[in-house]
Structures are given as C-alpha cells and as structure tokens.
Amino acid sequence: MTETTHVDEWHGEDVSLAEVQERLCELRLSASNGHSDLRTSVMTHTAWVPKGWLDAARGALAGLAEAHPSRTILLVPDPDADRDAIDARVSVFWFPSEARQVCSEVVELHLCGSRMDSPASVIEPLLISDLPVFSRWRGHPPFGTRVLEEMVHVVDRLIVDSNEWEDLPGDYAKLAKQFDRTAVSDIAFRRSFRWRATLAELWPAIADVKEIAVTGPKADALLLAGWLRSRLDRKVELKHEGADELHSVAVDGHVVGPPRTESPDPSQLLSAELDQFGRDPIYEAAVRAAA
C-alpha cells in the first residue's frame, strides 16, 4: 500500500464559498511542495450525507485512497441548526511514491438551517471544470423535493444504496423516473454482481426457472430477482429471507453454488461505481422489473 501523508487541514465557521476555495488552493499549493508531476483530481465526487451516515461516508472515502484522486465535497445537512450558515473543514491528502505524486482533496460542508435548501448553489462554485461529477446519496433520497432535483441537475451520475431505504419495492418506481435525467447506479445492485455472474453460468438450464430464493438484504434480493425477470422477460417469483449480507441463492429449490470471489468492502463497491460512465440499461431494466 502507498504511504499516505495528511498534508494539512483547515476549519472555519460561517464561511463563504470564496473563502473555502481560497483555503483549498492554499492547501493544494502547500501539498505540491514544488513537485511538477503532481497528479490531482480526475473527477468531482459529491456526497449528500445526513449526520447519521457521516462516519460511514468518511470510512468509505478513506478506503478509496489514491485509486480515485478527486475533489470530494461532502454536504452534511443540519436543518435543525439555530442559524443559517456554512461550516467547513477542508483537507488535502498527499500520496507520495517514486513514480508520481498524487493529491486528493476533501471539502466537508455542514449546511446549517436554510443553507441546505439549495445544494446546487453550494456545489457549483467548487466544481472542477471539464471533469465528471458523481454524487453519492446516503440514506433515502427525498424524491420530488427541490434538494434532490438540484443535485440530479448538477451531477453526471447519482449513486445510491437502496438497502438504506425503507419503502421497497415502492421507491424503485420513483427512482426509475430519474433515469432519463442522469445516470443512476445502485450499490445494492453492485453487491449482487458475483451472484448474477454465477447464475448466468447456468444458462440455459435456468431458462424456465419459476422462483428464485434469496437470503440477504431486501434490496439486493429485489434487484437480483428484477435482473432475472428482465433477462428472461417474464415473471419470476421471489422468496426472500432477510440477512445482513447475500448468503445464498436458489432457483426452483436448487441451491446455486457460492461465487468464487470474495465479497467487496464498501470502499471497493463505491470505487467500482466511480469507474462507470453513462447509463446502465441492464440495471435500469432490473429496477423496473423489481418495482
């Protein structure tokens, strides 16, 4: 693993976006330390992170390390704050190696009071021009609200994890309405990739399957069944037993052998989504079939 050097960090309360940008430039200049081969962002990675998800979001980001050097903007809404302001924490991370110098930036913005109502006006001044914009939405997206509408308008890809939602499969119909507006991907669908590959290897023996039984998270099970329905273009019943992870899959009572590869961790799952550009018609068909 590459050694990580935390170069510097700045905190500020009730700040302007111009001040955030200025401090970010100062820290990045300090991080370069005269290296002309400094490699910086290949994307802008935004995330909408309610406080209950903040530790998990920070952990997933830390695991990305130098694989996706980016400017990351964490938006932390605080609607119950007693003031309307933006509090900021700006960090620059430097990953030194013999071949190159890699720099990543994390801008954590706590949107107090009404400042959370217009996220686009917060994000846009901090975007890096001509680079793709990804957004990871933690928790349930408030479909139909101004906040989500603005985020969808700004980003090139919206990344969700529908296992963080409570109203399933009902919310999949609402999610599908976003497909023509921006590319969407779901970490719950990514988690089932190894099982989908295992099922695909059974073709054509599964051509006439009538039921799929899944032990695992509800979202993963629904999307796995939706994928199978959309590929076979017909109804397939789902029998689901809840579990924290995808443990087993059976078709018409026959247990499918477990995948040959290990389950990816949260950072690896997010990293895989950040490698994808454009819409995924197979995922979109699975969502519609799951709904």
C-alpha positions in Angstrom: 0.0 0.0 0.0 1.1 3.5 -0.7 2.0 5.6 2.4 -0.5 8.3 3.0 0.6 11.7 4.2 -2.1 14.0 5.6 -0.7 17.4 4.5 -2.9 20.0 6.1 -6.4 20.8 7.2 -8.4 24.0 7.8 -11.6 24.6 9.7 -14.0 27.5 9.5 -17.4 28.5 10.8 -19.9 30.7 9.0 -17.7 30.8 5.9 -18.2 31.9 2.4 -17.6 29.7 -0.6 -15.0 32.1 -1.8 -13.1 31.6 1.4 -13.4 27.8 1.1 -12.0 28.0 -2.5 -9.1 30.2 -1.3 -8.1 27.9 1.5 -8.4 24.9 -0.7 -6.0 26.5 -3.2 -3.5 27.4 -0.4 -3.5 23.8 0.9 -3.1 22.3 -2.5 -0.2 24.6 -3.2 1.4 23.5 0.0 0.8 19.8 -0.8 2.6 20.1 -4.1 5.8 21.1 -2.4 7.4 22.0 -5.6 6.6 18.7 -7.4 5.8 19.4 -11.1 4.4 15.9 -11.6 1.7 16.3 -9.0 -1.4 14.4 -10.1 -4.7 15.8 -8.8 -8.4 15.3 -9.5 -9.9 13.1 -12.2 -13.4 13.9 -11.0 -15.5 15.8 -8.6 -17.1 13.4 -6.1 -20.0 14.9 -4.1 -22.0 13.2 -1.4 -25.2 14.1 0.4 -24.5 12.8 3.9 -27.0 13.2 6.8 -25.2 13.2 10.2 -26.2 9.6 10.9 -24.2 8.5 7.8 -21.2 10.7 8.3 -18.8 8.1 9.9 -19.7 5.5 7.2 -19.1 8.0 4.4 -15.7 9.1 5.8 -14.7 5.4 6.1 -15.6 4.6 2.5 -13.7 7.7 1.3 -10.6 6.7 3.3 -10.6 3.3 1.6 -10.6 4.9 -1.9 -7.0 6.2 -1.2 -5.2 7.1 -4.4 -7.4 4.9 -6.7 -9.7 7.9 -7.5 -7.8 11.1 -6.9 -10.6 13.6 -6.7 -12.1 16.7 -5.2 -14.7 15.3 -2.8 -17.4 17.6 -1.5 -19.4 16.2 1.5 -22.6 18.0 2.1 -23.8 17.5 5.6 -27.4 18.9 6.1 -28.3 20.3 9.5 -31.9 21.5 9.2 -32.3 21.9 13.0 -29.4 24.3 13.4 -30.3 27.6 15.1 -28.5 29.6 12.4 -28.2 29.8 8.6 -24.6 29.3 7.8 -21.9 27.0 6.3 -19.3 25.5 8.5 -16.3 23.9 6.6 -13.5 21.5 7.0 -11.0 21.4 4.1 -8.4 18.6 3.9 -5.7 17.8 1.4 -4.2 14.3 1.3 -0.9 13.5 -0.4 0.1 10.0 -1.5 3.9 10.1 -2.3 5.5 7.5 -4.5 8.6 7.1 -6.7 6.5 7.2 -9.9 4.2 10.2 -9.2 2.8 12.5 -6.5 -0.9 12.1 -6.0 -3.1 14.7 -4.3 -6.8 14.3 -3.2 -9.0 17.0 -1.6 -11.9 16.7 0.8 -14.2 19.6 1.4 -16.8 18.8 4.2 -19.5 21.4 4.3 -22.1 21.5 7.1 -25.2 23.2 5.7 -26.9 24.8 8.7 -30.5 25.8 8.6 -31.8 27.1 5.3 -28.4 26.7 3.6 -29.3 23.1 2.9 -32.2 24.1 0.7 -30.1 25.0 -2.4 -27.3 22.4 -2.7 -26.5 23.3 -6.4 -25.6 26.9 -5.4 -23.1 25.4 -2.9 -21.6 22.7 -5.2 -21.3 24.6 -8.5 -18.6 27.2 -7.4 -16.4 24.3 -6.2 -16.7 22.0 -9.2 -13.6 21.4 -11.3 -14.4 22.3 -14.9 -14.4 19.6 -17.6 -14.4 16.8 -15.2 -17.3 14.4 -14.5 -19.4 14.9 -11.4 -20.5 11.9 -9.3 -22.8 12.1 -6.3 -23.3 9.5 -3.6 -26.6 10.0 -1.8 -26.6 8.4 1.7 -29.9 7.3 3.1 -33.3 7.8 1.4 -33.5 10.4 -1.4 -36.4 12.8 -0.9 -38.0 12.2 -4.3 -39.8 15.2 -5.7 -38.1 17.7 -3.5 -36.0 20.7 -4.6 -32.9 19.4 -2.9 -32.8 16.2 -4.9 -33.9 17.9 -8.1 -31.0 20.3 -7.8 -28.5 17.5 -7.1 -29.7 15.5 -10.1 -29.4 18.5 -12.3 -25.8 19.1 -11.3 -24.3 15.6 -11.4 -23.4 13.2 -14.2 -24.1 10.1 -12.1 -26.2 9.6 -9.0 -25.0 6.7 -6.8 -27.4 5.3 -4.2 -27.7 2.2 -2.0 -31.4 1.2 -1.9 -30.7 -1.1 1.0 -30.7 2.2 3.0 -34.3 2.7 2.1 -37.5 1.5 3.9 -40.2 1.7 1.2 -39.2 -1.1 -1.1 -40.1 -2.0 -3.8 -42.3 1.1 -4.0 -39.3 3.5 -4.2 -37.9 1.8 -7.3 -40.7 3.3 -9.4 -39.8 6.7 -8.1 -36.1 6.1 -8.8 -36.8 4.9 -12.4 -38.2 8.4 -13.1 -34.7 9.8 -12.7 -33.1 7.6 -15.4 -33.8 10.0 -18.3 -32.3 12.9 -16.3 -29.0 11.5 -15.2 -27.1 8.2 -15.0 -28.0 6.2 -11.8 -26.4 3.3 -10.2 -27.1 1.3 -7.0 -24.5 -0.2 -4.7 -27.2 -2.9 -3.8 -27.1 -4.0 -7.4 -23.3 -3.9 -7.4 -23.2 -6.2 -4.4 -25.1 -8.9 -6.3 -22.7 -8.9 -9.3 -20.9 -12.1 -8.2 -24.2 -13.9 -7.8 -25.5 -12.7 -11.2 -22.4 -14.0 -12.8 -22.9 -17.3 -11.1 -26.5 -17.5 -12.3 -25.6 -16.6 -15.8 -23.2 -19.5 -16.0 -26.2 -21.8 -15.5 -27.7 -20.8 -18.8 -29.7 -22.4 -20.5 -30.6 -24.5 -17.5 -32.3 -21.5 -15.8 -34.3 -20.5 -18.9 -37.5 -22.0 -17.4 -37.0 -21.0 -13.7 -40.2 -20.0 -11.9 -38.8 -19.0 -8.5 -35.6 -17.5 -7.0 -35.0 -17.7 -3.3 -32.5 -15.2 -1.8 -31.1 -15.0 1.7 -29.7 -11.5 2.1 -30.6 -7.7 2.3 -34.1 -6.9 0.9 -32.8 -4.5 -1.8 -30.2 -6.9 -3.0 -32.8 -9.7 -3.3 -35.3 -7.5 -5.1 -32.8 -6.3 -7.7 -31.4 -9.8 -8.2 -34.9 -11.0 -8.9 -35.6 -8.0 -11.1 -32.5 -8.7 -13.1 -33.5 -12.3 -13.7 -37.1 -11.2 -14.7 -35.7 -8.6 -17.1 -33.3 -11.0 -18.7 -35.9 -13.8 -19.1 -38.6 -11.3 -20.0 -41.2 -12.9 -17.8 -42.5 -13.3 -14.2 -40.2 -15.0 -11.7 -41.4 -15.3 -8.1 -39.1 -14.1 -5.3 -38.8 -15.8 -2.0 -36.8 -13.7 0.4 -35.2 -14.3 3.8 -33.5 -11.3 5.4 -29.8 -11.2 6.3 -27.1 -8.6 6.6 -25.2 -10.0 3.5 -26.1 -12.1 0.5 -25.6 -15.6 1.8 -27.4 -17.9 -0.5 -29.4 -18.1 -3.8 -31.6 -21.0 -5.0 -33.6 -21.4 -8.2 -36.7 -23.6 -8.1 -35.3 -25.2 -4.9 -31.8 -25.9 -6.3 -29.0 -24.1 -4.4 -26.7 -22.1 -6.6 -23.0 -22.5 -5.7 -21.5 -19.5 -4.0 -19.4 -17.1 -6.0 -15.7 -18.0 -6.3 -14.6 -14.5 -5.4 -14.7 -12.7 -2.0 -17.4 -10.0 -1.3 -16.0 -6.5 -1.9 -15.9 -4.0 1.0 -17.7 -0.6 1.0 -14.8 1.3 -0.5 -14.4 -1.3 -3.3 -18.1 -1.1 -4.1 -18.0 2.7 -4.3 -14.8 2.6 -6.3 -16.4 0.3 -8.9 -19.3 2.8 -9.4 -16.9 5.7 -9.8 -15.3 3.7 -12.8 -18.6 3.7 -14.6 -19.7 6.4 -17.1 -23.1 6.6 -18.8 -26.3 4.8 -18.3 -26.6 1.1 -17.5 -29.6 -0.3 -19.3 -29.4 -3.7 -17.6 -29.6 -2.1 -14.2 -32.4 0.2 -15.3 -34.4 -2.8 -16.6 -33.8 -4.7 -13.2 -35.1 -1.7 -11.3 -38.3 -1.5 -13.4 -38.8 -5.3 -13.1 -38.2 -5.1 -9.3 -40.8 -2.3 -9.0 
